[in-house]
Amino acid sequence: MRIIGHRKRSVWRAPALILGVAAVCLASACAARAPKPVVTGPMFPAYEFPALSESLAASAGPLAEAHREAWNLLQSGNARAAARRFGAITRDAPDFYPADAGLGYSALAQQNYGDALTAFDKALATAPDYIPALLGRAEALLATSEIPDAVAALDAVVTIDPARTEVRTRADALRFQGLEELVADARDAQQKGQLDVARGLWQQAVQASPDSAFLYRELAAVERQAGQLDRAAEHVRTTLQLDPRDVAAHVLAGEIEEARGNATGALAAFKLAQSLEARPEIAARIAALEKSAALAALPEAYRSLPAAPQVTRGEVAAVLGLRLEKWLATAGSVPPVVMTDIRSHWAQPWILAVTRSGLMEVYPNHTFQPGTVVRRTDMADIIARALAAVAQRDRTRGEMWRNARPTLSDVPPTHASYPTAALAVASGVLKLDAEQSFQPTRPVTGAEALAVADRLADLLPQP
């Protein structure tokens, strides 16, 4: 194999080489013609012989033979003797980098990984593209669990010699192994709440595999959890550039925008995720955001209803009109009646909807009186009208409610309001207090009005 990266240096003049060889031979008892080691089979077949480049071999002379003999000693199992031989060569011919690589392999065989790395690095300092030294360096790094650096050394070999498919395969396998370990450690740190540690590990994973979309998504998730929303948004954008159909990334993008207060951006991200893969949990988030957006668009008078100590007819019409919108759109209608007092009222659209359906009445003098406070008996009348629509579809349930005779401590059966109050209580739409009191004249609170609308929405037939 042709070795790449040799640089011609003046040190390789023939006289210097001859002197170097003589010194090496004297140091190793060459003068006594010591018997050459007999190699019956390589002890370390995975080690690549530190071959000489063509130009180096042409000028090395007897030094090449001394180098080969040292290698044979190593492969016969005598790593210490091999180290002494390689060491003698490097002392007398410091730029003879194949011997540095041989010295590295000798140290590697003795599990002296630090010394091995030092020797391989010395060889690479002279010949950066020397494949035997790169392969040896990778082995030493793997032995010390420095997987990313080992992979880098193997990648360098493949860059120099793309035909080395077995090296490429090994690098890919190690890369995947290292990535798996990083991912496992990152998730463990995240579960323990060690967000800075998790973020650092995800960043290492991204550096190891920059084309893996899910790694950027996981990094973004940790950053969102840590409140680093701008960074999270940046990394989730990278995720979607690499994989536009990553549903989890679109959901994460929606969560990040929601945390930033960007309801419009969040809704768009959730809808895109739902279009790629319909999921109930995504649909629920879309519905919640749309509800929140619709609420934000409503007048302040409506948004303040949950804390209102009492509600008016106009406010109740707005609550019912919004919460029962689909049902009202298909409910039967009564002949339209002119109302003279709603034109400038903020709840006018919903007043029209509830009066056309017959859910709330218009007074004989053609007024709706939107500012009138609604009492619990008034609410019971509205509920009774709504439950009549339920009874049309479910007569058994309607009969059960009508025949129920709940005990109302402050509304006896002889009271004029008892039938509608009993119906509202029996259906579960209106609740009694702890003393089983109905409190017929008490104003309905905003929270009660909203709860009544939600319970009716569950009972009424939906289109």
Wavefront OBJ file of the C-alpha trace (Angstrom):
o trace
v 0.000 0.000 0.000
v 1.252 3.444 -0.853
v 1.559 5.594 2.262
v 0.425 9.178 1.844
v 1.881 12.220 3.488
v 5.707 11.624 3.502
v 7.704 14.800 3.362
v 11.254 14.685 1.975
v 13.765 15.938 4.484
v 17.572 16.395 4.259
v 17.973 14.075 7.229
v 17.539 11.100 4.907
v 20.909 11.504 3.140
v 22.533 8.085 2.704
v 25.600 8.640 4.950
v 23.430 9.648 7.890
v 21.250 6.590 7.404
v 24.249 4.257 7.345
v 25.573 5.741 10.561
v 22.127 5.464 12.116
v 21.839 1.820 11.163
v 25.273 1.093 12.584
v 24.300 2.657 15.879
v 21.069 0.697 15.996
v 22.871 -2.571 15.240
v 25.446 -1.967 17.934
v 22.752 -1.175 20.457
v 20.866 -4.335 19.623
v 23.836 -6.665 19.275
v 23.585 -6.743 15.497
v 27.378 -6.924 15.367
v 27.156 -10.324 17.067
v 24.725 -11.418 14.369
v 21.935 -12.258 16.813
v 19.442 -14.724 15.340
v 16.363 -13.141 13.820
v 13.115 -13.819 15.686
v 11.047 -16.564 14.166
v 7.469 -15.517 13.540
v 5.076 -18.459 13.430
v 1.981 -16.265 13.345
v 1.226 -12.645 14.191
v 0.394 -12.095 17.854
v -1.411 -8.871 17.009
v -3.005 -9.359 13.574
v -5.154 -6.235 13.956
v -2.070 -4.009 14.147
v -1.093 -2.551 10.782
v 2.592 -2.758 9.907
v 4.100 0.752 9.839
v 5.147 0.490 6.209
v 7.584 2.843 4.540
v 6.545 5.089 1.712
v 8.262 4.518 -1.607
v 10.530 7.529 -1.216
v 11.363 6.660 2.386
v 12.103 3.027 1.526
v 14.445 4.151 -1.251
v 16.608 6.107 1.183
v 16.302 4.008 4.343
v 18.798 1.304 3.439
v 19.574 -1.152 6.318
v 17.307 0.872 8.620
v 14.309 -0.672 6.911
v 15.522 -4.160 7.863
v 16.013 -3.124 11.506
v 12.471 -1.708 11.486
v 11.081 -4.968 10.089
v 12.960 -7.031 12.684
v 11.538 -4.907 15.503
v 8.045 -5.449 14.107
v 8.623 -9.195 13.943
v 9.633 -9.151 17.597
v 6.349 -7.457 18.446
v 4.302 -9.936 16.428
v 6.116 -12.837 18.071
v 4.810 -11.600 21.424
v 7.918 -9.859 22.762
v 6.526 -6.315 23.000
v 9.212 -5.098 25.427
v 12.080 -6.171 23.183
v 10.279 -4.650 20.211
v 9.911 -1.385 22.122
v 13.636 -1.336 22.823
v 14.432 -1.902 19.136
v 11.994 0.782 17.947
v 13.263 3.130 20.643
v 16.843 2.671 19.471
v 15.811 3.482 15.896
v 13.940 6.650 16.898
v 16.845 7.859 19.047
v 19.336 7.564 16.206
v 16.948 8.554 13.395
v 14.411 10.910 15.046
v 12.514 11.593 11.823
v 12.017 7.929 10.965
v 8.318 8.116 11.787
v 7.443 4.437 10.994
v 9.527 3.486 14.063
v 7.508 5.948 16.156
v 4.375 4.140 15.024
v 6.023 0.788 15.845
v 6.909 2.125 19.290
v 3.245 3.151 19.679
v 2.052 -0.342 18.807
v 4.590 -1.867 21.239
v 3.200 0.344 24.023
v -0.333 -0.522 22.945
v 0.443 -4.248 23.236
v 1.619 -3.616 26.827
v -1.508 -1.579 27.573
v 0.548 1.565 28.119
v -2.024 3.699 26.351
v -0.592 7.078 27.268
v 2.835 6.131 25.906
v 1.144 4.700 22.804
v -0.681 7.959 22.099
v 2.527 9.937 22.579
v 4.356 7.760 20.060
v 1.540 7.796 17.494
v 1.191 11.572 17.821
v 4.944 11.964 17.222
v 4.663 9.950 14.023
v 1.682 12.034 12.908
v 3.519 15.266 13.671
v 6.028 14.237 10.990
v 3.540 12.601 8.606
v -0.046 13.753 9.356
v -1.535 11.357 6.791
v 0.294 8.251 8.003
v -2.435 5.622 8.143
v -0.723 3.058 10.470
v -0.269 5.790 13.090
v -3.884 6.947 12.726
v -5.148 3.388 13.123
v -2.932 2.829 16.148
v -4.056 6.112 17.666
v -7.696 5.034 17.226
v -6.962 1.763 19.074
v -5.318 3.582 21.987
v -8.204 6.036 22.224
v -10.770 3.238 22.178
v -8.896 1.493 24.976
v -9.324 4.634 27.107
v -12.996 5.089 26.066
v -12.258 8.256 24.103
v -14.778 7.229 21.457
v -15.330 10.592 19.684
v -11.562 11.097 19.198
v -11.167 7.495 18.074
v -13.932 7.966 15.520
v -12.205 11.128 14.294
v -8.974 9.152 13.750
v -10.843 6.457 11.807
v -12.641 9.107 9.752
v -9.263 10.591 8.874
v -8.147 7.188 7.567
v -11.239 6.954 5.343
v -10.624 10.480 4.071
v -7.093 9.514 3.083
v -8.055 6.136 1.641
v -11.795 5.896 0.761
v -11.301 2.242 -0.232
v -10.999 1.317 3.447
v -14.642 0.323 3.761
v -14.021 -1.806 6.868
v -12.654 1.271 8.653
v -15.677 3.303 7.567
v -18.012 0.591 8.892
v -16.195 0.503 12.202
v -16.295 4.290 12.534
v -20.028 4.322 11.847
v -20.646 1.581 14.411
v -18.609 3.421 17.039
v -20.327 6.667 16.168
v -23.712 5.044 16.719
v -22.550 3.418 19.953
v -21.247 6.712 21.281
v -24.422 8.470 20.210
v -26.568 5.909 22.027
v -24.594 6.456 25.217
v -24.876 10.235 24.914
v -28.629 10.020 24.315
v -29.122 7.693 27.289
v -27.065 9.933 29.583
v -28.843 13.071 28.343
v -32.285 11.600 28.981
v -31.235 10.392 32.413
v -29.958 13.869 33.337
v -33.146 15.443 32.005
v -35.343 13.148 34.088
v -33.314 14.066 37.162
v -33.832 17.758 36.452
v -30.155 18.333 35.652
v -31.006 20.532 32.704
v -27.575 22.111 32.205
v -25.971 18.661 32.120
v -28.651 17.342 29.770
v -28.266 20.327 27.467
v -24.495 19.821 27.258
v -24.923 16.136 26.427
v -27.511 16.857 23.724
v -25.125 19.404 22.231
v -22.392 16.747 22.108
v -24.837 14.380 20.409
v -25.684 17.050 17.834
v -21.990 17.597 17.125
v -21.502 13.846 16.710
v -24.445 13.534 14.306
v -25.323 16.974 12.883
v -27.792 15.580 10.348
v -30.039 13.849 12.923
v -33.213 15.926 13.230
v -34.428 14.301 16.446
v -31.285 15.382 18.319
v -32.023 19.049 17.638
v -35.608 18.444 18.740
v -34.486 16.885 22.032
v -32.058 19.750 22.602
v -34.879 22.222 21.957
v -37.104 20.397 24.447
v -34.495 20.719 27.201
v -33.996 24.400 26.403
v -37.741 24.995 26.530
v -37.874 23.218 29.886
v -35.065 25.460 31.104
v -36.892 28.581 29.891
v -34.386 29.279 27.090
v -37.151 29.879 24.572
v -35.157 31.689 21.886
v -32.572 28.907 21.698
v -35.317 26.312 21.764
v -37.082 28.011 18.857
v -33.844 28.128 16.864
v -33.139 24.418 17.340
v -36.684 23.338 16.589
v -36.457 25.317 13.328
v -33.314 23.329 12.480
v -35.215 20.135 13.250
v -37.955 21.048 10.803
v -35.465 22.050 8.126
v -33.985 18.555 8.360
v -37.355 16.799 8.705
v -40.414 18.926 7.825
v -42.766 16.042 8.697
v -41.580 15.613 12.297
v -44.921 15.843 14.131
v -43.328 16.026 17.575
v -41.193 18.961 16.425
v -44.258 20.861 15.181
v -45.965 20.235 18.539
v -42.845 21.440 20.361
v -42.771 24.538 18.142
v -46.366 25.207 19.190
v -45.515 24.795 22.858
v -42.575 27.181 22.543
v -44.701 29.828 20.815
v -47.439 29.369 23.396
v -44.876 29.909 26.174
v -43.722 33.069 24.370
v -47.293 34.360 24.355
v -47.639 33.988 20.585
v -51.045 32.275 20.398
v -51.309 32.748 16.621
v -47.943 31.067 15.980
v -48.735 28.273 18.432
v -52.094 27.592 16.785
v -50.488 27.434 13.332
v -47.857 24.952 14.564
v -50.431 22.707 16.249
v -52.657 22.717 13.168
v -49.729 21.750 10.955
v -48.882 18.895 13.322
v -52.508 17.731 13.260
v -52.569 17.827 9.458
v -49.557 15.486 9.395
v -50.926 13.068 11.992
v -54.312 13.499 13.644
v -54.063 12.967 17.397
v -56.690 13.649 20.103
v -54.206 15.456 22.326
v -53.230 17.847 19.525
v -56.896 18.476 18.702
v -57.484 19.313 22.372
v -54.669 21.859 22.329
v -56.024 23.434 19.159
v -59.494 23.668 20.708
v -58.113 25.225 23.892
v -56.116 27.804 21.942
v -59.045 28.655 19.703
v -61.240 29.036 22.761
v -58.633 31.232 24.399
v -58.273 33.319 21.236
v -62.048 33.695 20.951
v -62.235 34.739 24.592
v -59.471 37.286 24.113
v -61.486 38.816 21.273
v -64.598 39.208 23.433
v -65.463 42.393 25.316
v -63.994 42.914 28.742
v -67.511 42.624 30.196
v -67.582 38.974 29.132
v -64.004 38.151 30.142
v -64.688 39.400 33.667
v -67.747 37.163 34.150
v -66.032 34.328 36.095
v -65.517 36.698 39.045
v -68.835 38.583 38.726
v -71.043 38.421 41.880
v -74.168 38.684 39.677
v -75.058 38.582 35.998
v -77.583 40.356 33.811
v -79.872 39.048 31.089
v -77.544 40.385 28.422
v -74.558 38.625 29.997
v -76.462 35.340 30.338
v -77.481 35.618 26.670
v -73.809 36.033 25.720
v -72.754 33.027 27.823
v -75.467 30.791 26.342
v -74.949 32.120 22.838
v -71.232 31.294 22.936
v -71.322 27.998 24.837
v -74.366 26.626 22.959
v -73.506 28.110 19.561
v -73.746 24.864 17.580
v -77.033 23.823 19.152
v -78.599 27.266 18.737
v -77.677 27.224 15.046
v -79.900 24.156 14.487
v -82.572 24.707 17.140
v -86.093 25.577 16.091
v -86.883 29.252 15.786
v -89.761 31.384 17.011
v -91.208 34.248 14.999
v -88.802 37.190 15.172
v -89.774 39.981 17.518
v -88.497 43.525 17.392
v -86.477 44.500 20.460
v -86.051 48.165 21.109
v -83.303 48.104 23.730
v -80.442 45.949 22.402
v -79.084 47.901 19.440
v -76.138 49.387 21.304
v -75.580 46.470 23.687
v -72.287 44.522 23.311
v -74.174 41.180 23.575
v -76.620 41.957 20.748
v -75.561 39.028 18.449
v -76.092 36.485 21.195
v -79.339 38.071 22.420
v -80.707 37.629 18.913
v -79.574 33.973 18.867
v -81.124 32.979 22.201
v -84.410 34.781 21.555
v -84.819 33.306 18.047
v -84.377 29.816 19.504
v -86.889 30.515 22.275
v -84.280 29.893 24.960
v -84.888 33.376 26.405
v -88.052 35.429 26.017
v -88.768 38.931 24.773
v -91.101 40.934 26.977
v -94.519 42.020 25.661
v -93.388 45.633 25.442
v -90.722 44.605 22.850
v -87.835 44.895 25.273
v -85.245 42.356 26.283
v -84.024 44.337 29.288
v -80.397 43.229 28.951
v -79.384 45.038 32.152
v -81.836 43.210 34.418
v -80.183 41.014 37.058
v -80.934 37.299 36.647
v -82.218 35.458 39.748
v -81.997 31.716 40.251
v -85.688 31.288 39.452
v -85.086 33.127 36.155
v -82.217 30.767 35.380
v -84.423 27.767 36.209
v -86.945 28.985 33.590
v -84.211 29.193 30.950
v -82.966 25.701 31.863
v -86.475 24.285 31.589
v -86.771 25.593 28.013
v -83.468 23.983 27.101
v -84.340 20.655 28.703
v -87.531 20.500 26.664
v -85.311 20.056 23.611
v -83.520 17.185 25.366
v -86.839 15.546 26.231
v -87.862 15.593 22.572
v -84.906 13.344 21.783
v -84.866 11.352 25.025
v -88.389 11.000 26.417
v -87.339 8.620 29.171
v -84.904 11.075 30.593
v -87.367 13.932 30.203
v -90.053 11.999 32.093
v -87.589 11.135 34.850
v -86.700 14.795 35.354
v -90.339 15.936 35.299
v -91.448 13.279 37.779
v -88.589 13.922 40.181
v -89.585 15.624 43.418
v -86.361 16.868 44.981
v -86.574 18.439 48.411
v -85.887 22.157 48.255
v -85.820 23.470 51.811
v -86.886 26.973 50.830
v -89.181 26.207 47.854
v -92.101 23.923 48.805
v -93.935 21.921 46.101
v -96.808 24.399 46.313
v -94.550 27.297 45.296
v -95.143 28.665 41.782
v -91.438 28.289 40.937
v -91.138 24.713 42.237
v -91.701 22.877 38.884
v -88.903 24.637 36.998
v -86.614 24.764 40.045
v -87.128 21.017 40.663
v -86.483 20.247 36.983
v -83.262 22.292 36.991
v -82.073 20.530 40.162
v -83.155 17.012 39.079
v -81.243 17.367 35.799
v -78.130 18.431 37.693
v -77.859 21.752 35.844
v -78.467 23.862 38.967
v -77.058 22.885 42.341
v -78.399 23.308 45.856
v -76.343 24.609 48.755
v -75.240 22.522 51.748
v -78.631 23.016 53.471
v -80.509 21.843 50.353
v -81.646 25.415 49.823
v -82.483 26.647 46.320
v -82.353 30.394 47.135
v -84.831 31.410 44.435
v -84.268 35.171 44.666
v -80.495 35.108 44.922
v -78.710 36.633 41.903
v -76.884 34.125 39.709
v -73.106 34.616 39.813
v -70.906 34.692 36.732
v -69.315 31.381 37.682
v -72.766 29.788 38.054
v -73.902 31.072 34.660
v -70.822 29.608 32.976
v -71.288 26.265 34.772
v -74.970 26.107 33.736
v -74.025 26.728 30.094
v -71.372 23.989 30.195
v -73.795 21.451 31.736
v -76.452 22.292 29.158
v -73.881 21.861 26.394
v -73.281 18.318 27.669
v -77.003 17.508 27.696
v -78.263 19.182 24.541
v -78.120 17.273 21.234
v -75.196 18.536 19.182
v -75.275 18.647 15.376
l 1 2 3 4 5 6 7 8 9 10 11 12 13 14 15 16 17 18 19 20 21 22 23 24 25 26 27 28 29 30 31 32 33 34 35 36 37 38 39 40 41 42 43 44 45 46 47 48 49 50 51 52 53 54 55 56 57 58 59 60 61 62 63 64 65 66 67 68 69 70 71 72 73 74 75 76 77 78 79 80 81 82 83 84 85 86 87 88 89 90 91 92 93 94 95 96 97 98 99 100 101 102 103 104 105 106 107 108 109 110 111 112 113 114 115 116 117 118 119 120 121 122 123 124 125 126 127 128 129 130 131 132 133 134 135 136 137 138 139 140 141 142 143 144 145 146 147 148 149 150 151 152 153 154 155 156 157 158 159 160 161 162 163 164 165 166 167 168 169 170 171 172 173 174 175 176 177 178 179 180 181 182 183 184 185 186 187 188 189 190 191 192 193 194 195 196 197 198 199 200 201 202 203 204 205 206 207 208 209 210 211 212 213 214 215 216 217 218 219 220 221 222 223 224 225 226 227 228 229 230 231 232 233 234 235 236 237 238 239 240 241 242 243 244 245 246 247 248 249 250 251 252 253 254 255 256 257 258 259 260 261 262 263 264 265 266 267 268 269 270 271 272 273 274 275 276 277 278 279 280 281 282 283 284 285 286 287 288 289 290 291 292 293 294 295 296 297 298 299 300 301 302 303 304 305 306 307 308 309 310 311 312 313 314 315 316 317 318 319 320 321 322 323 324 325 326 327 328 329 330 331 332 333 334 335 336 337 338 339 340 341 342 343 344 345 346 347 348 349 350 351 352 353 354 355 356 357 358 359 360 361 362 363 364 365 366 367 368 369 370 371 372 373 374 375 376 377 378 379 380 381 382 383 384 385 386 387 388 389 390 391 392 393 394 395 396 397 398 399 400 401 402 403 404 405 406 407 408 409 410 411 412 413 414 415 416 417 418 419 420 421 422 423 424 425 426 427 428 429 430 431 432 433 434 435 436 437 438 439 440 441 442 443 444 445 446 447 448 449 450 451 452 453 454 455 456 457 458 459 460 461 462 463
